[in-house]
């Protein structure tokens, strides 16, 4: 009977030691946090604001219609959170109307969330999957690639539609957005 008690105490002690060591070993990726948009470019020049001038700089084209307005409301341009699962949410502009009026500023925020899987070293993103939205956007933004640059800057390569006012037509572009952790 003494042997059973001793064995039981050893098992309990080992179990408690195992649980406490696992909690201490849990690490958090440096990528978790809030990010600010530094640069946002298109693969082709567009006139997104109706001023008659095409530019590949989406940030400059939409400064008045989108970025000044949305930044007054939102806390950050991109968030990577590990609250429940590791998820990413990027606040990038999407058209909100299929009948654009020059100078109307009809842009809203992309509302897509992505599940992220970090590599074992927690310094890169191994995989990302779109979480389907119950209210999908008419003009969805699709993240095609996520890379991590120096200083943990994130680069998102996306495909998205925009209306070019100068050409008077919709174009699906490839965009590159660079974010820096705050």
C-alpha positions as CSV (number, residue, x, y, z in Angstrom):
1,X,0.0,0.0,0.0
2,X,2.9,2.3,0.8
3,X,4.3,1.7,-2.7
4,X,1.0,2.8,-4.3
5,X,0.8,6.0,-2.2
6,X,4.4,6.8,-3.1
7,X,3.8,6.0,-6.8
8,X,0.6,8.2,-6.7
9,X,2.6,11.1,-5.1
10,X,5.3,10.8,-7.7
11,X,2.8,10.8,-10.6
12,X,1.0,13.9,-9.2
13,X,4.2,15.7,-8.7
14,X,5.4,14.9,-12.2
15,X,2.1,16.0,-13.7
16,X,2.2,19.4,-11.9
17,X,5.8,19.9,-12.9
18,X,4.9,19.1,-16.6
19,X,2.0,21.5,-16.5
20,X,3.9,24.4,-15.1
21,X,6.9,23.9,-17.4
22,X,4.6,24.0,-20.5
23,X,3.0,27.3,-19.4
24,X,6.5,28.9,-19.1
25,X,7.6,27.5,-22.5
26,X,4.7,29.1,-24.4
27,X,6.1,31.8,-26.5
28,X,4.5,34.7,-28.4
29,X,5.5,35.7,-31.9
30,X,7.0,39.2,-32.3
31,X,4.5,39.6,-35.2
32,X,1.5,39.8,-32.9
33,X,0.4,43.5,-32.7
34,X,-0.9,46.5,-34.5
35,X,0.6,47.8,-37.8
36,X,0.5,51.1,-39.7
37,X,0.4,51.2,-43.5
38,X,3.6,52.7,-45.0
39,X,3.2,52.1,-48.7
40,X,0.4,51.0,-51.0
41,X,1.0,50.6,-54.7
42,X,-0.7,49.2,-57.8
43,X,0.9,47.3,-60.6
44,X,-0.7,49.7,-63.1
45,X,-1.4,53.5,-62.8
46,X,-5.0,54.4,-62.0
47,X,-7.1,57.5,-61.4
48,X,-9.0,56.5,-58.3
49,X,-10.0,60.0,-57.1
50,X,-11.3,61.5,-60.3
51,X,-8.6,64.2,-60.7
52,X,-7.6,63.2,-64.2
53,X,-4.1,62.0,-63.2
54,X,-3.1,58.3,-63.0
55,X,-0.8,57.1,-60.4
56,X,0.5,53.7,-59.1
57,X,0.5,55.1,-55.6
58,X,-2.9,54.0,-54.2
59,X,-2.2,55.6,-50.8
60,X,-1.8,59.1,-52.5
61,X,-4.8,58.5,-54.8
62,X,-7.1,57.7,-51.9
63,X,-5.7,59.9,-49.2
64,X,-8.7,62.3,-49.1
65,X,-11.5,59.8,-49.9
66,X,-10.4,57.0,-47.7
67,X,-7.3,57.2,-45.5
68,X,-7.9,60.5,-43.7
69,X,-11.5,59.5,-43.0
70,X,-10.9,55.8,-42.0
71,X,-7.8,56.6,-39.8
72,X,-9.9,59.0,-37.7
73,X,-12.1,56.0,-36.8
74,X,-9.9,52.9,-36.8
75,X,-7.2,52.2,-34.3
76,X,-4.7,50.6,-36.8
77,X,-4.3,49.6,-40.4
78,X,-3.6,45.9,-39.8
79,X,-3.8,43.8,-36.7
80,X,-2.4,40.3,-36.0
81,X,-4.1,38.9,-32.8
82,X,-3.6,35.7,-30.9
83,X,-6.7,36.2,-28.6
84,X,-8.5,33.1,-29.8
85,X,-6.6,31.8,-32.8
86,X,-3.9,33.7,-34.6
87,X,-5.8,36.0,-37.0
88,X,-5.0,38.9,-39.2
89,X,-7.3,41.8,-40.2
90,X,-6.2,44.4,-42.7
91,X,-8.0,47.7,-43.2
92,X,-7.6,48.3,-46.9
93,X,-10.0,50.2,-49.2
94,X,-12.5,48.5,-51.4
95,X,-15.1,50.1,-53.7
96,X,-18.6,50.2,-52.2
97,X,-20.5,51.0,-55.4
98,X,-20.7,49.4,-58.8
99,X,-21.8,52.8,-60.2
100,X,-19.0,55.1,-59.3
101,X,-19.4,58.9,-59.5
102,X,-16.2,60.8,-59.9
103,X,-15.1,62.4,-56.7
104,X,-17.8,60.6,-54.6
105,X,-15.3,58.8,-52.4
106,X,-17.3,55.6,-52.4
107,X,-14.8,53.4,-50.6
108,X,-15.2,51.2,-47.6
109,X,-13.0,48.9,-45.6
110,X,-12.1,45.3,-46.5
111,X,-13.7,43.1,-43.9
112,X,-11.8,39.9,-44.4
113,X,-10.2,38.0,-41.6
114,X,-7.4,35.4,-42.2
115,X,-6.3,32.5,-39.9
116,X,-2.5,32.5,-39.7
117,X,-0.2,29.6,-38.9
118,X,3.3,30.7,-37.8
119,X,6.4,28.7,-38.5
120,X,8.0,26.9,-35.5
121,X,10.4,29.7,-34.9
122,X,7.4,32.1,-34.7
123,X,9.2,34.6,-37.1
124,X,7.4,33.8,-40.3
125,X,3.9,32.9,-41.6
126,X,3.7,29.4,-42.8
127,X,0.1,29.4,-44.0
128,X,-2.9,31.7,-44.2
129,X,-6.5,31.0,-44.9
130,X,-9.4,33.3,-45.5
131,X,-12.2,33.0,-43.0
132,X,-15.4,33.2,-45.1
133,X,-17.5,36.2,-44.2
134,X,-21.3,35.9,-43.8
135,X,-21.6,39.3,-45.5
136,X,-19.1,39.1,-48.4
137,X,-18.1,42.3,-50.2
138,X,-19.3,43.1,-53.7
139,X,-15.7,43.9,-54.7
140,X,-13.5,41.6,-52.6
141,X,-9.9,42.1,-51.9
142,X,-7.9,38.8,-52.1
143,X,-4.6,38.5,-50.2
144,X,-2.4,36.3,-52.4
145,X,0.9,36.4,-50.5
146,X,2.2,37.6,-47.1
147,X,5.9,38.1,-46.5
148,X,7.9,39.4,-43.6
149,X,10.7,41.9,-44.4
150,X,13.4,43.5,-42.3
151,X,12.3,45.0,-38.9
152,X,9.2,42.7,-39.1
153,X,7.5,44.8,-41.8
154,X,4.7,42.9,-43.4
155,X,4.1,42.9,-47.2
156,X,0.6,41.9,-48.5
157,X,0.3,41.2,-52.2
158,X,-3.4,41.4,-53.2
159,X,-5.7,41.3,-56.1
160,X,-8.6,43.7,-56.1
161,X,-10.9,45.6,-58.4
162,X,-10.9,49.4,-58.7
163,X,-12.6,51.8,-61.1
164,X,-10.2,54.0,-63.1
165,X,-12.0,57.3,-63.7
166,X,-9.7,58.4,-66.5
167,X,-10.3,55.2,-68.5
168,X,-13.9,54.9,-67.4
169,X,-13.6,51.2,-66.7
170,X,-13.2,48.6,-63.9
171,X,-9.7,47.0,-63.6
172,X,-8.5,44.2,-61.4
173,X,-5.1,45.1,-60.2
174,X,-2.3,43.6,-58.2
175,X,-1.5,45.7,-55.2
176,X,1.3,45.7,-52.7
177,X,0.8,47.0,-49.2
178,X,3.6,47.4,-46.7
179,X,2.9,47.7,-43.0
180,X,5.2,48.5,-40.1
181,X,4.5,47.4,-36.5
182,X,3.8,50.3,-34.1
